[in-house]
Every structure is written in structure tokens, then in C-alpha cells.
Amino acid sequence: MAGDSSGGTFTAAICAMAKDEGFDKISHQLLFYPSLDLDFDESRYASLRENATGYGLETWMFKPHNSFYLENGADPADPRVSPIKREDFSGLPKTLVITAEHDPLRDEGELYAERLAKAGVDAQLERFDGANHGFVVNFAWIDEFARVFETAGKFLSE
């Protein structure tokens, strides 16, 4: 399974739910600059402050963008809403997390990869320096960023 940004939220949540329900057919999860923590307290991650404005995705946008389900009762403390809040990361699929240096979501993606690895999951992390949120769609034609497709392809073929 693969997803970018909020699609990474869904991918991580579905992989965890599948594992919890005994479905073990998901071999890989590929997360491009994922949103994994819907508690938008800016003190939680340095990247929320460092990259708050000027790089496309801005920290102030998170609440309005996610209001469609947060205002309908979704609890940011629930790991199905914020996959990083999961207590047990063991047994999740092999994972590649792609982050961007200038992304407010960078630190939560990197922490997620770290937690997976500590739980014994084959987890890889690749940060793209100089990149911002959405670079796969918007700037993949730039040589330094085009290698994201090689990285993802290699990961999926392993």
C-alpha cells in the first residue's frame, strides 16, 4: 500500500488495522511525506514550527484541511486517526517513509519510521533535502528529487 500526505494517514491506519485483524497479505507500506499525527499542537514537532510558512503546505492549514472528519467526532488520540499514537508497532509491513526537509510533517514521518524500526519492523527512511511537501507530484522533474521514483521502485521490488 502507498499514500502521500493524508493518503499516508490512511495507508498507515489500514496497514495497522489489517495487522490487528490478522490479515497479513500487505507486504509493504510506502509513505510519502505522511500526515501521521492529527494533534496539531505546534510544540509537538520542531518541523511544525521550522517549516510553518513559506514552503507550500503551511501549519495553519492543518485544522481546516482535516476539519471534515475531526469535526465529525474523529479523535486525534485514536491511532486509527493518528497512526503514530499506536502503542505496538511490531508486525507491521516493511516500510519506506519518504520525508521532505522543508515540510511541517517531516518530524512525525521520521519519528514513525524510528518507532517501526525499534519495534523490529524493516523500516527505511529517506529524507529529501531541499524538498517541500508534495515534491513527488510537483517537482519530481528536478534531478535531485527524481530519484524518489528509483528509491520507491527499489523498495517495492525487494
C-alpha positions, -999 to 999 in steps of 0.1 A, spaced: 0 0 0 11 35 -7 0 70 1 12 106 2 3 132 28 -32 124 41 -31 93 19 -2 83 42 -25 86 72 -49 61 55 -22 38 44 -6 35 79 -40 32 96 -52 5 72 -19 -15 75 -23 -14 113 -59 -24 112 -51 -52 88 -24 -65 111 -47 -63 142 -74 -83 124 -49 -110 113 -47 -100 77 -11 -105 68 -11 -100 30 2 -64 29 39 -68 23 49 -31 21 38 3 31 52 33 12 46 66 28 54 99 10 56 128 35 28 113 56 5 130 80 6 107 110 -4 128 140 -36 149 138 -29 166 171 -17 199 156 -1 213 187 29 230 172 51 223 202 50 185 194 74 186 165 101 212 156 93 209 119 58 223 126 75 255 136 106 255 114 85 249 82 53 267 93 52 291 64 68 297 31 71 262 17 37 255 3 19 234 30 16 257 59 9 247 95 -22 269 98 -38 248 70 -39 216 90 -70 222 111 -92 235 82 -80 207 59 -88 180 84 -120 196 98 -142 173 76 -135 144 100 -122 160 131 -154 180 134 -174 148 129 -160 130 160 -127 116 149 -104 117 179 -67 127 172 -56 105 201 -71 74 184 -43 55 164 -68 50 136 -68 87 132 -32 94 142 -12 62 134 18 75 153 -2 71 185 -2 33 182 14 16 211 26 -16 194 43 -11 160 56 -47 158 44 -69 130 36 -40 106 47 -44 70 81 -34 57 80 3 54 96 32 35 90 67 47 99 95 24 102 129 40 110 164 28 133 188 45 110 218 43 78 201 53 59 207 85 51 170 86 88 159 83 94 151 120 63 130 125 72 109 95 107 104 107 95 95 142 71 70 128 100 53 109 121 53 141 93 37 161 88 10 135 125 2 135 126 0 173 97 -25 171 116 -47 148 99 -37 115 121 -34 84 117 4 82 137 27 59 137 64 60 147 87 32 147 125 37 150 146 5 170 177 14 158 209 -2 123 194 -9 90 206 3 57 188 9 42 175 -23 75 174 -42 68 140 -57 38 154 -76 51 190 -81 88 188 -85 98 152 -95 113 166 -127 141 182 -107 171 158 -108 177 158 -71 141 148 -65 136 125 -95 155 97 -77 124 94 -53 109 71 -80 141 49 -81 141 47 -43 104 37 -42 108 13 -71 138 -4 -55 119 -7 -21 88 -22 -37 109 -47 -57 128 -60 -27 
